Amino acid sequence: MIDLEPSVPRTPAQAVLRIVSILMAIVGALVLVGGVIVLVANVMGTHDLWWVATFGVMIVVAAGLLILTAVLGIAASNDAARVGPYRFLCYLVGLAVLAAIVWGWGLGTFILFNPVVLTATIVYVLICSRLADKVKEEHDEGVRGETFLRSRHQRALHALSEVVIVKGVLTIVVAVVIGAALVVYGEGERAVITGIPVRVTGELFALLVTAGASSAINMAVGGLGILGSNRPQRIRPFLALAAVSLVADAVHAAASVAERGVMGLSFDLVFDLLFMAACAYCAVRILHQPTPERLAAAAGVALVDDAAEGESA
């Protein structure tokens, strides 16, 4: 007997909000951990305790804001009636960003392309606020998402696909922010990105574009995984892509071992190989599990309407 669990009913806007919130939770946790490491290093290496305390407060506030946004966003993605606090926070941060930009203009400085300001503008003003408005609009209109019956393999694939999408979104945001920040530099000039000096060239911009395009493709693959985890009868496109990716990673790994030995395997390659193997395994199990109609009948519940519009995550 396959264990079935109903999914949380989410509209497409709530599904996207869930992905964005998970991403912000991860970034917030990384900022907090990284900030603590930097603070400890500075406390041990400097006597300027005022600077350390100020810097520490800034990091803690930034990390706390990201984590709070993530918590409120996940709550709204599970229940649209709870979108109010999330919406208020997004508009509050958007207002703060606008005030910072105006303040910069008053000092004769155009700070929009500052990585921190640009990231906050993209995330809170262009993404979070719009998602909050859309979720509220759907809630006011009585729009509800579908509930899907998922086996354990479907639930696992759903989680793995969310990881793929989150990774793709994070890469695209980083590429856009770095690209926009480098626009202020001229061709051939040296810039410092997170403490690393780089030379601004056409090849660097091409690398950023390639990374963004690759991430967009990965997001599309993750979307197919979400679709297949919700509707097993549509798992074949994802299975085909997962199989191709798995074979490509295996060939790459074999070539690396043949050329440089086992130590030539990079962590990223091993991780991608294991990750895609898990995705392909889940997809195969989903393909061979009983049909949705039989699963629903066995669980004694009604099957979702396959003709309904939209996919919920």
C-alpha positions in Angstrom: 0.0 0.0 0.0 1.5 3.4 -1.1 1.3 6.0 1.6 -0.6 9.1 0.4 -0.6 12.5 1.9 -2.7 15.5 0.6 -0.7 18.6 -0.3 -1.4 22.0 1.0 -3.7 23.8 -1.5 -1.7 26.6 -3.1 -2.4 28.9 -6.0 0.5 29.5 -8.5 1.3 32.8 -6.7 1.5 31.0 -3.3 3.7 28.4 -4.9 6.1 31.0 -6.1 5.9 32.8 -2.8 6.9 29.5 -1.1 10.0 29.2 -3.3 11.0 32.8 -2.7 10.5 32.4 1.0 12.6 29.3 1.2 15.4 31.1 -0.7 15.3 34.0 1.7 15.4 31.7 4.7 18.6 30.1 3.3 20.2 33.4 2.5 19.2 34.8 5.9 20.8 31.8 7.7 24.0 32.2 5.6 24.2 35.9 6.4 23.8 35.2 10.1 26.4 32.5 10.2 28.8 34.4 8.0 28.3 37.6 10.0 29.1 35.7 13.2 32.3 34.3 11.7 33.4 37.8 10.5 32.6 39.3 13.9 34.6 36.7 15.8 37.6 37.3 13.5 37.4 41.1 14.0 36.9 40.9 17.7 40.1 38.8 18.0 42.0 41.1 15.6 41.0 44.7 16.5 40.4 46.8 19.5 37.8 49.0 17.8 34.9 47.6 19.7 32.5 50.3 18.5 33.1 49.4 14.9 32.6 45.7 15.7 29.4 46.4 17.6 28.0 48.6 14.8 28.9 46.1 12.1 27.4 43.3 14.2 24.1 45.0 14.7 23.9 45.6 10.9 24.5 42.0 10.1 22.0 40.7 12.8 19.3 43.2 11.6 19.8 42.2 7.9 19.8 38.4 8.7 16.8 38.9 11.1 14.9 40.8 8.4 15.5 38.1 5.8 14.4 35.3 8.2 11.3 37.2 9.3 10.4 37.8 5.7 10.8 34.1 5.0 8.7 33.0 8.0 5.9 35.4 7.1 6.1 34.4 3.5 5.9 30.7 4.2 2.9 31.3 6.4 1.2 33.2 3.6 2.0 30.5 1.1 0.2 28.0 3.3 -2.7 30.2 4.2 -3.6 33.2 2.0 -5.5 34.8 4.9 -2.2 35.4 6.6 -0.7 37.5 3.8 -1.3 40.8 5.6 1.8 41.0 7.8 4.0 39.8 5.0 2.6 42.5 2.7 3.1 45.2 5.3 6.7 44.2 5.8 7.5 44.2 2.1 6.0 47.7 1.6 7.9 48.9 4.7 11.2 47.6 3.4 10.4 49.0 -0.1 9.8 52.4 1.5 13.1 52.2 3.4 14.9 51.4 0.1 13.3 54.4 -1.5 14.3 56.6 1.4 17.9 55.3 1.1 18.0 56.1 -2.6 16.7 59.6 -2.1 19.2 60.1 0.8 22.0 59.1 -1.6 20.8 61.6 -4.2 20.8 64.3 -1.5 24.5 63.5 -0.9 25.2 63.6 -4.6 25.6 59.8 -4.9 23.6 57.4 -7.1 23.5 54.3 -4.9 20.9 52.3 -6.8 23.7 50.1 -8.2 25.1 49.4 -4.8 24.8 45.6 -4.5 22.9 45.8 -1.2 20.5 48.5 -2.4 20.0 46.8 -5.8 19.3 43.4 -4.3 16.8 44.8 -1.8 15.1 46.7 -4.6 14.8 43.6 -6.8 13.7 41.2 -4.0 11.4 43.4 -2.0 10.0 45.9 -4.5 9.9 43.9 -7.7 9.3 40.4 -6.4 8.0 40.2 -2.8 5.6 43.1 -3.0 4.1 41.9 -6.2 3.7 38.4 -4.9 2.0 39.8 -1.7 -0.4 41.8 -3.8 -1.2 38.8 -6.0 -1.9 36.5 -3.1 -4.1 39.1 -1.4 -6.0 39.6 -4.7 -6.6 35.9 -5.1 -7.7 35.6 -1.5 -10.1 38.4 -1.8 -11.6 36.8 -4.9 -11.9 33.4 -3.2 -9.3 31.7 -5.5 -7.9 28.5 -4.0 -5.3 26.1 -5.1 -5.6 22.4 -5.8 -4.9 19.6 -3.4 -2.8 16.8 -4.8 -2.3 13.3 -3.4 1.4 12.5 -3.3 3.2 9.2 -2.5 6.5 9.4 -0.6 8.4 9.4 -3.9 6.3 12.2 -5.2 7.0 14.2 -2.0 10.7 13.5 -2.3 10.8 14.6 -6.0 8.7 17.7 -5.1 11.3 18.7 -2.5 14.3 18.0 -4.9 12.6 20.1 -7.6 12.2 23.0 -5.2 15.9 22.8 -4.5 16.6 23.0 -8.2 14.4 26.0 -8.6 15.8 27.8 -5.5 19.3 27.2 -6.7 18.4 28.6 -10.1 16.7 31.7 -8.7 19.7 32.4 -6.4 22.2 32.1 -9.3 20.1 34.4 -11.5 19.8 37.0 -8.7 23.5 36.9 -8.0 24.3 37.2 -11.8 22.0 40.2 -12.2 23.3 42.0 -9.1 26.9 41.5 -10.0 26.3 42.4 -13.7 24.4 45.6 -12.6 27.2 46.5 -10.1 29.9 46.1 -12.8 28.0 48.4 -15.2 29.4 51.4 -13.3 33.0 50.3 -14.2 34.5 50.7 -17.6 36.0 48.1 -19.9 39.3 46.8 -18.5 38.9 48.4 -15.1 39.4 46.4 -11.9 36.4 45.9 -9.5 36.3 44.3 -6.1 33.4 41.8 -5.6 33.0 40.5 -2.0 36.7 41.2 -1.5 37.8 39.5 -4.7 39.4 41.7 -7.4 38.2 41.1 -10.9 38.8 42.8 -14.3 35.7 44.0 -16.1 35.7 42.4 -19.6 33.3 41.2 -22.2 34.1 37.6 -21.2 33.1 38.3 -17.6 29.7 39.6 -18.7 29.3 36.6 -21.1 30.0 34.3 -18.2 27.3 36.0 -16.1 24.8 35.7 -19.0 25.7 32.0 -19.5 25.2 31.3 -15.8 21.9 33.1 -15.9 20.7 31.1 -19.0 21.9 27.8 -17.5 20.0 28.6 -14.3 16.8 29.5 -16.2 17.0 26.0 -17.9 17.5 24.4 -14.5 14.4 26.3 -13.2 12.4 24.9 -16.2 13.6 21.4 -15.3 12.6 22.0 -11.7 9.2 23.1 -12.9 8.7 19.9 -14.8 9.7 18.0 -11.6 7.0 19.9 -9.7 4.5 19.1 -12.5 5.4 15.4 -12.4 5.3 15.2 -8.6 1.8 16.7 -8.6 0.5 14.7 -11.7 2.4 11.4 -12.1 0.9 10.9 -15.6 3.1 13.8 -16.7 6.4 12.6 -15.2 8.0 11.4 -18.5 9.4 14.8 -19.7 11.2 15.3 -16.4 12.4 11.6 -16.4 13.9 12.1 -19.8 15.8 15.3 -18.9 16.9 13.8 -15.6 18.3 10.7 -17.4 20.2 12.9 -19.9 21.7 15.0 -17.2 22.6 11.9 -15.1 24.4 10.3 -18.1 26.2 13.6 -18.8 27.4 13.9 -15.2 28.5 10.2 -15.2 30.5 10.7 -18.4 32.1 13.8 -16.9 32.9 12.0 -13.7 34.4 9.1 -15.5 36.6 11.4 -17.7 37.8 13.3 -14.6 38.7 10.0 -12.8 40.5 8.7 -15.9 42.5 12.0 -16.3 43.3 12.9 -12.7 42.2 10.0 -10.6 39.6 10.0 -7.9 41.0 13.2 -6.4 40.1 14.9 -9.6 36.4 14.7 -8.8 35.1 18.1 -7.6 32.5 18.4 -4.9 30.0 20.1 -7.3 30.3 17.2 -9.8 29.8 14.5 -7.1 26.8 16.5 -5.6 25.2 16.9 -9.0 25.7 13.3 -9.9 24.1 12.1 -6.6 21.4 14.7 -6.8 20.3 13.8 -10.4 20.5 10.1 -9.5 18.0 10.7 -6.7 15.8 12.7 -9.0 15.9 10.0 -11.7 15.2 7.2 -9.1 12.1 9.1 -7.8 10.9 9.7 -11.3 11.2 6.0 -12.2 9.3 5.0 -9.1 6.6 7.5 -9.8 6.3 6.2 -13.4 5.8 2.6 -12.2 3.5 3.3 -9.3 -0.3 2.8 -9.6 -2.3 5.4 -11.6 -3.6 8.4 -9.8 -7.1 7.0 -10.1 -6.2 3.8 -8.4 -4.3 5.7 -5.7 -7.2 8.0 -5.0 -9.6 5.0 -4.9 -7.3 3.2 -2.5 -7.2 6.3 -0.2 -10.9 6.8 -0.4 -10.7 10.4 -1.6 -11.6 12.3 -4.7 -8.9 12.9 -7.3 -8.2 16.5 -8.3 -9.5 17.6 -11.6 -6.7 17.1 -14.2 -8.3 19.8 -16.5 -8.0 22.5 -13.9 -5.9 25.4 -14.8 -2.5 26.1 -13.1 -0.1 23.9 -11.1 0.3 24.3 -7.4 3.5 23.5 -5.6 
